[in-house]
Amino acid sequence: MPVSIIRFIKKILKPITRVAAKIAVWIILFINFILLHSRKNHIPALLANLCFGDSLVFKINPELLKYHILDPDTMPENLFVWSGEWDRDIIPIEEHEKFNMIKELFIDKKDYKETLFYSLAINRMIEGKPLQRGNNILDSEENINQYFRKHNKLFNVIKNNGFDLALAPEVGVVIGRDGRFIHFRQGHHTLAIAKILGIENVIVRIRAVHSLWLYNKIKNKSILYLLDSINIAFRELFE
């Protein structure tokens, strides 16, 4: 099939898919919150991204992000609404491994081979249990060295150009029950570098919200405007 036809089909299907996602999310919200009064995890992340689109992406001062989820591996990344105590099981960003690595490199001015993370990565490589950070498997000295070179380059890019989404990844955030921003997974090093350099804005993407926060934003609202109420709530978070 010619590329032009494929592009035409995708162009037609995109708005249809978005409308279908909006309907699906509205139905899930109506059944869970309005009919069943459920606070359990629901709404697939893929549906939420299709439904809310750019409403999930904002510019934010990185100083507003102060905490990181303690155990991100336990979180249901395939879902957009999370229940439970996860928003209370948090640690200061400054205590996170990746923040400490950036601090050692660019504030303490250590050679990367003198950092705690380098020692950890080397030891795990020797043990045959290499660390994996994103798509990087640190199973050789060259891969570990490359990992550090990559972040040295990222630091210089942000230092010289500010935050640019084409050059640095967006930062993942989740919204706690009280509306607090909590960093989640994506953009660890970007966030650490932005904080250290005093960058005023980074681009963040809302990855998930607490079920109690969502419930409080749509309770007593007309069922016809559930999605509008949520979009308004997103904008209010960043005002």
C-alpha positions as CSV (number, residue, x, y, z in Angstrom):
1,M,0.0,0.0,0.0
2,P,1.4,3.4,-1.0
3,V,2.7,5.6,1.9
4,S,0.4,8.4,0.9
5,I,-2.6,6.2,1.4
6,I,-1.4,4.9,4.7
7,R,-0.9,8.5,5.9
8,F,-4.4,9.5,4.7
9,I,-6.0,6.5,6.5
10,K,-4.1,7.4,9.8
11,K,-5.2,11.0,9.4
12,I,-8.9,10.0,9.2
13,L,-8.7,7.4,11.9
14,K,-6.9,9.7,14.5
15,P,-10.0,11.8,15.4
16,I,-12.2,8.8,15.3
17,T,-9.9,7.0,17.8
18,R,-9.8,10.1,20.0
19,V,-13.6,10.2,20.1
20,A,-13.9,6.5,20.9
21,A,-11.3,6.9,23.7
22,K,-13.3,9.8,25.2
23,I,-16.5,7.7,25.1
24,A,-14.7,4.8,26.7
25,V,-13.2,6.9,29.5
26,W,-16.5,8.6,30.2
27,I,-18.2,5.2,30.5
28,I,-15.5,3.9,32.9
29,L,-15.7,7.0,35.0
30,F,-19.5,6.9,35.1
31,I,-19.6,3.2,36.1
32,N,-16.8,3.3,38.6
33,F,-17.3,6.6,40.3
34,I,-21.0,7.4,39.9
35,L,-22.7,4.0,39.9
36,L,-20.3,1.8,42.0
37,H,-18.5,4.5,44.0
38,S,-15.4,2.5,43.4
39,R,-11.9,3.7,44.3
40,K,-10.0,0.9,42.7
41,N,-7.4,1.2,39.9
42,H,-9.0,1.7,36.5
43,I,-8.8,3.5,33.1
44,P,-6.0,2.1,30.9
45,A,-3.2,4.5,30.5
46,L,-3.4,4.2,26.7
47,L,-7.1,5.3,26.8
48,A,-6.3,8.2,29.1
49,N,-3.5,9.4,26.8
50,L,-5.8,9.2,23.8
51,C,-8.7,10.9,25.6
52,F,-6.9,13.8,27.3
53,G,-4.0,14.2,24.8
54,D,-2.1,17.5,25.3
55,S,-4.1,18.2,28.5
56,L,-1.6,15.9,30.2
57,V,1.5,17.9,29.2
58,F,2.6,21.1,30.9
59,K,5.6,23.3,31.6
60,I,6.5,23.4,35.3
61,N,9.2,24.8,37.5
62,P,11.2,21.8,38.6
63,E,11.4,23.1,42.1
64,L,7.7,22.2,42.5
65,L,8.8,18.5,42.2
66,K,10.2,17.5,45.6
67,Y,9.4,13.8,45.9
68,H,9.8,10.5,44.1
69,I,7.8,7.3,44.6
70,L,9.7,5.0,46.9
71,D,9.0,1.8,45.0
72,P,8.0,2.7,41.4
73,D,8.3,-0.9,40.2
74,T,5.2,-1.8,42.2
75,M,3.0,0.7,40.4
76,P,0.5,-0.3,37.6
77,E,2.0,1.7,34.7
78,N,-0.7,0.4,32.4
79,L,-3.4,2.2,34.4
80,F,-4.0,5.9,34.7
81,V,-5.9,5.9,38.0
82,W,-4.2,4.5,41.1
83,S,-5.7,3.8,44.5
84,G,-3.8,3.0,47.7
85,E,-1.1,4.6,49.8
86,W,1.5,5.1,47.1
87,D,1.4,8.9,47.3
88,R,2.5,8.6,51.0
89,D,5.3,6.1,50.3
90,I,7.7,8.7,48.9
91,I,11.3,10.0,49.3
92,P,12.9,13.4,48.6
93,I,14.2,13.6,45.1
94,E,17.6,14.6,46.5
95,E,17.9,11.2,48.1
96,H,17.3,9.3,44.8
97,E,20.3,7.4,43.3
98,K,20.2,9.3,40.0
99,F,20.0,12.7,41.7
100,N,23.1,11.8,43.8
101,M,24.9,10.7,40.6
102,I,24.3,14.1,38.9
103,K,25.2,15.9,42.1
104,E,28.5,14.0,42.4
105,L,29.4,14.7,38.8
106,F,28.4,18.4,38.5
107,I,28.4,19.9,42.0
108,D,31.1,17.9,43.7
109,K,33.0,17.7,40.4
110,K,34.0,14.1,40.8
111,D,35.5,12.0,38.1
112,Y,32.7,9.6,37.1
113,K,34.8,6.6,38.1
114,E,34.8,8.0,41.7
115,T,31.0,8.1,42.0
116,L,29.0,5.7,44.0
117,F,26.9,4.7,41.0
118,Y,30.0,3.8,39.0
119,S,31.2,1.5,41.8
120,L,27.7,0.0,42.1
121,A,27.5,-0.6,38.3
122,I,31.0,-2.2,38.2
123,N,30.3,-4.5,41.1
124,R,26.9,-5.6,39.6
125,M,28.6,-6.2,36.3
126,I,31.3,-8.4,38.0
127,E,28.6,-10.3,39.9
128,G,26.8,-11.1,36.6
129,K,23.8,-9.0,37.7
130,P,24.2,-5.9,35.6
131,L,22.0,-2.9,36.3
132,Q,19.5,-1.8,33.7
133,R,18.6,1.9,33.5
134,G,16.0,2.5,30.9
135,N,17.2,1.0,27.7
136,N,20.8,0.9,29.0
137,I,22.1,-2.5,30.2
138,L,25.3,-1.8,32.1
139,D,26.9,-5.2,31.4
140,S,30.3,-4.0,30.3
141,E,32.8,-1.2,31.2
142,E,32.2,0.3,27.8
143,N,28.4,0.4,28.4
144,I,28.9,2.0,31.8
145,N,31.3,4.6,30.4
146,Q,28.8,5.3,27.6
147,Y,26.1,5.8,30.2
148,F,28.1,8.5,31.9
149,R,29.1,10.1,28.6
150,K,25.4,10.3,27.7
151,H,24.5,12.2,30.8
152,N,27.5,14.5,30.6
153,K,26.3,15.4,27.1
154,L,22.7,15.9,28.4
155,F,24.0,18.2,31.2
156,N,25.9,20.4,28.7
157,V,22.9,20.5,26.3
158,I,20.6,21.7,29.1
159,K,23.2,24.1,30.5
160,N,23.8,25.7,27.1
161,N,20.3,25.6,25.6
162,G,17.9,25.3,28.5
163,F,15.2,22.6,28.4
164,D,14.4,21.5,24.9
165,L,12.1,18.6,24.4
166,A,13.9,17.7,21.2
167,L,17.2,17.2,23.2
168,A,16.0,16.1,26.7
169,P,13.2,13.8,27.7
170,E,10.0,15.1,29.3
171,V,9.6,14.4,33.0
172,G,7.0,12.0,34.3
173,V,4.8,13.1,37.1
174,V,1.8,11.6,39.0
175,I,-0.8,13.4,41.1
176,G,-1.3,12.5,44.7
177,R,-4.6,12.6,46.5
178,D,-4.0,16.2,47.7
179,G,-2.9,17.4,44.2
180,R,0.8,17.2,45.0
181,F,3.2,16.5,42.1
182,I,5.3,13.4,42.6
183,H,8.0,12.4,40.1
184,F,7.6,9.0,38.5
185,R,10.2,7.2,36.4
186,Q,10.6,9.3,33.3
187,G,13.3,12.1,33.1
188,H,15.2,11.4,36.4
189,H,18.4,12.9,35.1
190,T,16.7,15.7,33.2
191,L,15.0,16.7,36.5
192,A,18.1,16.5,38.5
193,I,20.1,18.6,36.0
194,A,17.3,21.2,35.8
195,K,17.3,21.5,39.6
196,I,21.1,21.8,39.8
197,L,21.3,24.4,37.1
198,G,18.3,26.4,38.3
199,I,16.3,25.9,35.0
200,E,13.0,27.6,35.4
201,N,10.8,25.2,33.3
202,V,10.8,21.6,32.2
203,I,8.0,19.8,30.3
204,V,6.2,17.2,32.4
205,R,3.6,14.6,31.5
206,I,1.0,13.4,33.9
207,R,1.3,9.6,34.0
208,A,-1.3,8.8,36.6
209,V,-3.6,10.3,39.2
210,H,-4.8,9.2,42.6
211,S,-8.3,7.9,42.6
212,L,-9.3,10.1,45.5
213,W,-8.0,13.2,43.8
214,L,-10.0,12.3,40.7
215,Y,-13.1,11.5,42.7
216,N,-13.0,14.9,44.4
217,K,-12.7,16.7,41.1
218,I,-15.8,15.1,39.5
219,K,-18.1,14.5,42.5
220,N,-21.2,16.6,42.3
221,K,-20.5,17.4,38.7
222,S,-22.9,16.8,35.9
223,I,-22.3,13.5,34.3
224,L,-22.3,15.2,30.9
225,Y,-19.2,17.2,31.9
226,L,-17.1,14.6,33.6
227,L,-14.2,14.9,31.1
228,D,-14.4,18.7,31.0
229,S,-14.2,18.7,34.8
230,I,-11.0,16.7,34.7
231,N,-9.4,18.8,32.0
232,I,-10.2,21.9,34.1
233,A,-8.7,20.2,37.2
234,F,-5.5,19.5,35.2
235,R,-5.1,23.1,34.2
236,E,-5.7,24.3,37.8
237,L,-2.9,22.2,39.0
238,F,-0.4,24.2,37.0
239,E,-1.8,27.7,37.6
